[in-house]
Each structure stands twice: as C-alpha cells, then as structure tokens.
Amino acid sequence: MKLAIVGGGGFRVPLVYRALIGDPTITELVLHDTDPRRLRVITAVLAAQPGGPPVRAATDLDDALRGAHFVFSAVRVGGTPARVRDEHVPLAEGVLGQETVGAGGVLYGLRTLPVATALAERVRAVAPDAWVINFTNPAGMVTEAMSRILGPRVIGICDSPVGLVRRAARAAGADPDAPGFSYDYLGLNHLGWLRRLSAADGRDLLPGLLADPVALGSFEEGRLFGPHWPAVLGALPNEYLHYYYFQREALEAVRSADATRGEFLDRQQSDFFAAADTAPTRAYELWERTRREREETYMAENRAATGGSERDPQDLDGGGYDKVALALMRAIARDERATLILNVPGGTAVPFLGPDAIVEIPCEVGAFGARPLPVAPPDTHQAGLMLALKSVERAAIEAAETGSRDAALRALALHPLVDSVAVADRILTASGW
C-alpha cells in the first residue's frame, strides 16, 4: 500500500518512518514538500534507518497523491517563522500566544485552513479512495474543515490523549495493554478529560488515583495540575488545559522565558537543516540529537509555572502520534479492530454539538474507518468549554472559506483566553486581516 506524506520535509517525519520499520502495511512511501532542501535532508535521515519501505520524494502534489491508499496531512503553513509571529502578536497584547491554544491557535488556523481544504479537494480529485490522516494543527479545526469535503475518510489524530491514558493507568497500578482495560475520554483536540479508568473486573481506578497525591505526582499531568485540582474536577485534564486552568501562571511563564517555543524551534530547526544539508551522512545523528532536545523542552514553560520538573524518560522517545497513525492504518488496511482516541464526527455521542462536529473521542477502528464509541455525557463545565471552543473553530472555518473579517474577529474574540473584543481586533489587524 502507498502512503503519501504531505509536508514530507517536516522534522517529525522520521518518527513515522521509524514506526513503519518491520511492518508490511506500507510498501511505498512518497514524501511531498514545497521546500526541496527539507525534502533532501529528511530523505537522508530516513536513508540511515534500514528496514522501512522504499522512499520517493515528490515536489508535484498530484504525483504524490495519485494511487495513495493513505495520505498524511502534516503541513505547517508559513513554517516556524509564522509560528513566531502567531506567538508574539498576542503576547504584545497581554494574552497567550501558543501554537494551538488561544489567539495564536486561531491565527494559525486562519492561515492553515485554506491550504488544508485545497489539499482535501486534490485528494478527492486524484485519490478519492484514500484515507486522510490529519496531523496538521490546530487538528480539530483542520479536520472539521477537511471533513466537509472528504466526509468520514479524514481522521484527525493526536498523541496527547493516549499518552494521558497510559501514564494514568500505570500510576493507578494498571496495565493499559491488559485485556479488559478500558477508559472514558471526551473533548475536543487539546481540550479533553479522562473521566474513567477501568480494570478488567470493571472497577473504576480513577477516584483512587485522584485521591492519591503521591501517585498523581508520579506522572506528567499529575505534576502539571497539582495534587488537588484533578480531584476537585473529578477528572484528569489533557495537558493543554493547563493554559485554561492556570492562565495567569502560564502566560507569565511564557512572557518571562528567554524565547517563545516558536523561537526556540525556529532556531533549532534552522540550525539542524543547514547542518544536515551540508553533511548528509550525519543527517540522522544530527536529527536524533535535535529531536531529543526538542522532547526534553516540550511544554517547559508550563512545567516551570507549576514548580518545574523534568519529563519522564519514557516520554522522551518521541513516539506517540506516529504509533497512533500506524495503529489506525493497520486497523483500516487489515480490518484489525482496535480502540483509539481520534478526532472524528461525534454522531450521537455528543449530541449538543451536532452529528458532524469533530470531537476527540474513543473510537472502534476497522476497515470501515473510525466509529465513535458511547461515552458518558460531559458535565456542565466540560460541555461549556466544548461549546465555546467549537464556536471558535466554526467561526475560523467560516472566515477561511469566505474571507470575512467579521467571522475572523468572532473566532478570536469568543475564545475563552482572549479577554477583550478590542484586543482581538488589534491582534487581527496586526496579523494582516
């Protein structure tokens, strides 16, 4: 089967390739990117990892897509320099600038949505039977826009929910891979809650975990939110909810850092691609060193805002979303049933958002695609945040489709992390709208 990665010069593509090594599902890999140097470098990194499928680089999109069984959408419109602007423009107005959350996430979405929908149109024209797996952020918003063109054949993925489930299960003394283990998770991308952890005998392990400060302190989310707040909520939040629950602390940590996350990655990746292009035989060594540093510093400001801590060693291998993608492809290609947390239309699982709304939810996966599993209804707090963020996503999609500045302003001003319509208007103007 053929896999095409659109955004194939992206820094994390070698993680996908690593997951494919030794697995027969994909027999041909085509990398498409608009930047020839990035394609050269990433191809050199992959060449140093034997055992994976044959790799071909393509600068023509239709050529890359034609005959594909699976398409990964992993584009970063504007590159890391645009991410830096998405961070700094809101920060200058005293509100959070972050890649997927708050004003920065809305700006990223407004810039990315036209490209994502154009890609969906080309997939529909050139590879109508392909399954599109969306990595492109903001993943929920982008997946919803692409689904209006591709329907259920586009599925969004993220590694945060599965990482949360596995870490919480281990902290509660359970094996997340054991038969009979189950969980309840619900939300939108980067806005979700783990609400049940069930052992094989049906016991819910989550209340005991939430009541145990030592166990909570043994894994990343427990340390991030502290020993008391998850118990107050009665749920374990996705790590990105730290920006909502500790807004002042997170904002202050970002503003007091030596550089924003985007600035750090911009410098780091610029140095990596320049060095690896000059010395292609060292490309893999340079990539691995750069990747390790990237993983060690992930959400460093948030950890600093809650007293500082190091990431757990098992979270530094970079695995996560690539493994979710491979599990999803394998389930579809071989009809091997699996349960995965994915970004899909909620159907009847979350009725207050409408059946076509993209939500992040456990799904049964097979040759038919992804089918949402029943979940408990959200409480009023969870429902309120989901409704607020869905209104932001839909306004951004409207703005991208129509060019309406009013819709773009609505997307920014209605975001819970933007505290003034006037601020939203100035951010929009400074961003070129």
Secondary structure as GFF3:
##gff-version 3
##sequence-region A 1 433
A	DSSP	beta_strand	2	6	.	.	.	ID=ss1
A	DSSP	alpha_helix	13	20	.	.	.	ID=ss2
A	DSSP	beta_strand	28	32	.	.	.	ID=ss3
A	DSSP	alpha_helix	36	47	.	.	.	ID=ss4
A	DSSP	beta_strand	55	58	.	.	.	ID=ss5
A	DSSP	alpha_helix	61	65	.	.	.	ID=ss6
A	DSSP	beta_strand	70	73	.	.	.	ID=ss7
A	DSSP	alpha_helix	79	92	.	.	.	ID=ss8
A	DSSP	alpha_helix	102	126	.	.	.	ID=ss9
A	DSSP	beta_strand	131	134	.	.	.	ID=ss10
A	DSSP	alpha_helix	139	150	.	.	.	ID=ss11
A	DSSP	three_ten_helix	151	153	.	.	.	ID=ss12
A	DSSP	beta_strand	154	156	.	.	.	ID=ss13
A	DSSP	alpha_helix	160	171	.	.	.	ID=ss14
A	DSSP	beta_strand	182	188	.	.	.	ID=ss15
A	DSSP	beta_strand	191	198	.	.	.	ID=ss16
A	DSSP	alpha_helix	206	210	.	.	.	ID=ss17
A	DSSP	alpha_helix	213	216	.	.	.	ID=ss18
A	DSSP	alpha_helix	220	225	.	.	.	ID=ss19
A	DSSP	alpha_helix	229	233	.	.	.	ID=ss20
A	DSSP	beta_strand	236	237	.	.	.	ID=ss21
A	DSSP	three_ten_helix	239	241	.	.	.	ID=ss22
A	DSSP	alpha_helix	242	245	.	.	.	ID=ss23
A	DSSP	alpha_helix	247	256	.	.	.	ID=ss24
A	DSSP	alpha_helix	261	278	.	.	.	ID=ss25
A	DSSP	three_ten_helix	280	282	.	.	.	ID=ss26
A	DSSP	alpha_helix	283	296	.	.	.	ID=ss27
A	DSSP	alpha_helix	300	305	.	.	.	ID=ss28
A	DSSP	three_ten_helix	313	315	.	.	.	ID=ss29
A	DSSP	alpha_helix	321	334	.	.	.	ID=ss30
A	DSSP	beta_strand	338	345	.	.	.	ID=ss31
A	DSSP	three_ten_helix	351	353	.	.	.	ID=ss32
A	DSSP	beta_strand	358	366	.	.	.	ID=ss33
A	DSSP	beta_strand	369	372	.	.	.	ID=ss34
A	DSSP	alpha_helix	380	402	.	.	.	ID=ss35
A	DSSP	alpha_helix	405	413	.	.	.	ID=ss36
A	DSSP	alpha_helix	421	430	.	.	.	ID=ss37
###
